[in-house]
Amino acid sequence: MTTLFISDLHLDADRPDIVRSFGDFIDGEARGAEALYILGDLFEAWVGDDDPSEIGAFVAEKLRYLRDAGVPVAFIHGNRDFLLGRAFAARAGMRLLAETAVVMLYGKPVLLMHGDTLCTDDLAYQTFRAQTRDPMWRERFLAQPLTVRMAFAAQARATSKQRQQTLKEDDRAQYETVTDVAATTVSATFSRYGVDTLIHGHTHRPAIHDAEIGGRACRRIVLGDWYTQGSVLRMDAQGATLSTLPI
């Protein structure tokens, strides 16, 4: 059987085709999988488990259906849905993993993460990330009315989009640097966890990178986003294949 990995779907009511494709994927290929791992940014934004959105209800129903069909689902938070909590995870029947998780797959340890912590050249984002991951910030934020939280998320997305657009126009090389992983951080991560395989998303640059790190042959697999097409990694005892899905 095959283990499946997806990330960066950014599900949102404004993109019904992607939501529909996700549902088709869960009802189809995922039903025959050994397990499904979702490596963050499943949602375009998540402001708390009390959000009564139709998208959230749809995703919870689909994932619970998959789990009940015998396919375990595991989730790692992304930078857009880091506030997804235990209540929603329970509704969806999925297991929450740490932001860096080593799992055994076909006899080998594999490191899973969303990937934003690898982009250490993006100093502005890393500062914002540190602030919003603070437990006190989280508690204060979630105590605010839902409408206030939704407005904050919308503003944060708009600010991020404008910043990236400005970087693209002013300094394309700098944009490519700050929005991708830092090589030194990748090497340090492989060394810290002692694994040969790392799977992540976040950068929206799907690829399989092979490199020698610390005298070991290492492989970094980057999942793609679900904008103009889907992206899925299939892994079994014979190896890994990164593929696109039609939308």
N, C-alpha and C positions, 0 to 999 in steps of 0.2 A: 504494500500500500504506500501511498504518497502523503507526505506532510506538506501543507500549503502555507505560504506566507504572503501577506498583503500589507500595504500601508498607504498613507497619503491619499485616501479616497476623498476627503474633504466633503463629505455628504452634506447637502444643503438643499432647502426647498427650491432654490433658484436653479438647481441643476437636476431636474427630475429624471433625465436620461441616465445619469450616473447612479442615482438611487435605484432605478429600475434594473440597471446592469448588476448592481450589488445583489439585489434580490434574486436575480436569475443565477448568479454565481453560487449563492448559498443553496438555492433549491436544486442546482445542477451538480457541477463538479465537486463542490465541497461535501456533498452528501456521501461521496465515496472515499473521502480522505481519511487518513489516520488521525490527523489533528489539523486545526487551523490556528495560526498565530497572526494576530493583528498588531503591527508594530507602530501604532500611533497615528494621529491625525485621521482617525476614522470619520470624525465630524469636522466641518469647517470651523465650528466654534462650539464650546460646551461650557455653560455658565453655572451649572449645578444640576444635581439629579432631580431637582424639583421642577425642571423645565418640562412643561406638558406638550412639547412639540410632537407633531405627527411623525417627523423623521425619527426622533428618538424611540417612539413607540413601535414604529415599523422595524427598526434595527433590532430592538430588544426581542420582538416577536420572532424574527428570522433566526437570530442567533440562539434563542432558547429552543426553537424547533430543531436546529442543527444539533445542539447538545443532547436534546432528548432522543435524537435519531442515533446517538452513539458516537458523535464526533466531538471531542473536547475542544473548547475554544479558549485561548489565552490572549491577554491584551497587555500591551505596554503603552503607557501614556505618551502622547506626542506634545508638541508645543501648542497645539490648538485645543486639545481635549485633556489637558493635565488635571482639570477639575472633575473629571469623571470619577465617581466614587463607588463605594461598596454597594450602595443601594441600587444603582443602575446595573452594576456588574451582576448582582443577584437576580435582577429582573431578566437579564440577558443570558444568564446561565454561564457566564464566562469567568475565568480565573484571572485576577490581576497579578501581574508579575512586577518585580522591581524594575527600575529604569535601566539597569544593566542586569541581565539574567543569563546565567550559563545553564543550558539544558543539554541533556544527553540525547543525541539523534543518531541512530544506527551505529551505536557503539563509540561515538566521538563527542566530546564536549564542544558545543557551539555557543558563541556569545551573541545574544540578541539585544538590540537597543533601538530607540527611535533614530538617533543619529545627530540630534542637535548639539549634544555635548561634545561632538567631534569638531564642530565648526568654531574653534576657539579664536580664529582671526576676526570673527565678528564680535568685537568688544561690546558694542552697543546692545546687541541681542543678549549676550551672556550676562550683562548687568541687569537687564530686564528679567531674564530668566531667574537669576538669583533672588531678585525681589519677590517675584510672584510664586516662587516655591517655598518661601518662608511660611511656616505653619501659622504665624500670627497674621500675616497678610491674607492667607487663605481663609482663616476664621472670620476676619473682618469683612472680606469680600463676600463670602457666602451669607453673611448676616444681612446684607443689603437687599432691598426689594428686587425681584426678578427683572423689572423694567430697567432699573439702574445698571444691573449686571449686563444685561443685553446691550445697553447703550455703550458701556465700557468696551465690550468685545467688538462691537461695530467700529468704534473709534480706533481701537488697537489694530484691527485689520486694515483700516484705511491708512493709518500712519505707516504700517509696515509696507503696504503696497506702494505708497508714495515714495518711501525711502528707497525701495528697490528700483523703482522707475528712475529716480534721480541718479542713483548709482550707475544704472545702465547707460544713461545719456551722458553723464559727466566723465565716467571712468570705467569703461567696460572691463578692463583687466582687474580693477579693484573689485568690481561686482562679482566676477567669477571667483576671486580669491575668498572674499568674506562669506559667500553663500555656499562654499564647498568645504569639505573637511580639510583640516590641517594635517599634513603628512606626519609631523612630529607627534601630534596627539594620537593619530592612528597607531603609529609604532609603539608609543607608550602604552596604549590600551591593549594591544596584543601581548606586550611583555607583562603587563600587570596581571592579566587574567590567564596567561599561559595557554591560550587556545590557538588553533590553527585556522579557525573559520569565524568570521564576524559577519552578521547579517543586520542591515539597518536600512532605513528609509531617509526621509527628511529633505535630502538635497534635490530630489526629483531628477536625478541623473542615473538612470538604470544602467548597470554594468556589473561585470564580474572582473575584479582586479586581483591578479596574482603577483606576489612579491616575496622576496626573502627578507625576513625580519628577525634579527637576533640569531641568524644561522638556521632559521626554520622556514620552510615553504608555507606561506600563509595566503589565505584567500579572503577577500572582502567583497561581499555581494550586496549591491545597492538596489533596493526595490524602486520601481518607478511610481509615479502618481497616476491618478485616475481622472485625467482631464479630457484629452482627446481620444484616449484609449485606456483600457485597464492594464494592470501589471500584476503578475503573479509569479512567485517562485515555487517550483515543484522540486521536492527533495525526496529521494529514496536511497536505498542501500547502494545504488550504482552511481549516485552523484546528484548534481543540482542543475536545473534548467530554468532560466529566466525568460518568461514569455509575455507577449502582449495579448490582450483580449479586445475584441471589437466592442464598441459602445453603441 
